[in-house]
Amino acid sequence: MEKSQTQILKEKLFRPKKNGWENLKENKKKDIFNYAKEYIDFINEAKTERECVKKIKEILDKRGFKNIENTTNLKAGDKVYYINRYKNVYAAVIGSNDLSNGFNIIGAHIDSPRLDLKPNPLYESEELALFKTHYYGGIKKYQWVNIPLSMHGVIMKKNNEKIEINIGEKEGEPIFTIADLLPHLSSQQEKKKLNDAIVGEDLNILVGSIPFATDEDKTDKVNLNILNLLNQKYGIVERDFVSSEIEFVPAMKASSLGFDESLVAGYGQDDRVCAYTSLTALLEVENPSRTAICLLADKEEVGSMGNTGMSSSVFEYFLNELLNKTIGNKPGLLDKCLKSSRILSADVTAGYNPNFPNIYEKNNESYIGHGISVIKYTGSASKGGASDANAEFVGYIRNLFEKNNIAYQNSEMGKIGIGGGGTIAYILADRGADVIDCGVPVISMHSPYEITSKFDIYNAYKAYEIFYKDE
């Protein structure tokens, strides 16, 4: 049956909104599912920024990347990386073009909301031993009670020995939890606002209940037993917690979600889904025209401050090293390079959640299974704090994706005055580059169990690959 003039005109003028799974060929669906399996394995193995860096280094080493500090000169096609204090990574494939013409950079972050231990965490109350925590990043505190938690991190002992901790991930290991009130006794709690029902000082992790076997001192016997167990296994004492970085994260494993297994459910997908896709996309880059750089930062969830956050100058150190070891450096050259660079701020955005339709402005939201989201500006109601990409750069990204059949959508985050969020985009834009946010939509973002679409994950991977390779 022939199409009517109206149908033809609609197809010509309207922007189609299409679920990416529709009419997808079986071989492409197989590629998507295979890629998602490797991604799930990654986020199950790397649940903290330190564990991410460790795993990423293994991947880079296997694919021929070298530590830039072990190189003297670099040429087109060389692959290098730099690790900053075990918490963030920069990796690059040197292009054939003069580096002064700028880089193609994709920047994601590898930190996620979690519970950190306070400097003096251990205390005993009514013969129960608990850890005091300080939550990291924007969380809904009530979501973190009565779920299994695992303990990750490092402890620096007095003799500078570093002890690595990972408890609660393997089968048969103990887990930890924060005990909430039972419904029978929570009538007063339930009268409070949702945000006040569990306060920060209530996020105390239960770690033991057996008292140390002694007839002497009757105080702190459970604490003594816990410290004794830790001393026997790790050789640590209570003061060693002062020089530690211990994080508690959900112990649940990431997995496929749904009868059709089209989704991924798991902790830390903000923003490790963009970190993994931008990293694996870089692995596909060989002999590019423009130098391709994958930037994986820390501290984004708390404002990007500190010497491993995007606000530090360590990224410029890496870029200066690239210049020093290729074309040679001179005053002002780095500024010129950054001004000529193109950057994707690879961070997630909110996916439309049908359980809460009144929060969203449906014509400008990201939909699960519709591809990667391109976000011109973030910030709050008045675009406050936003990096607002110019029309020319948006046009460049749009044309690049359409030319290469990348499924993409354009969105904001919720209705005006309700939504809002920040990324590293504004920090990179402050350095003179063209920047736009471009990432995977997520349902239940910042919760212990976030949800993404395998179709969107794969499209992010392909989008990032063609961006790295573009001249």
Summary of the structure (lengths in Angstrom):
residues: 471
radius of gyration: 24.2
end to end distance: 43.0
largest distance: 93.2
contacts: 1518
relative contact order: 0.17
helix: 34%
strand: 24%
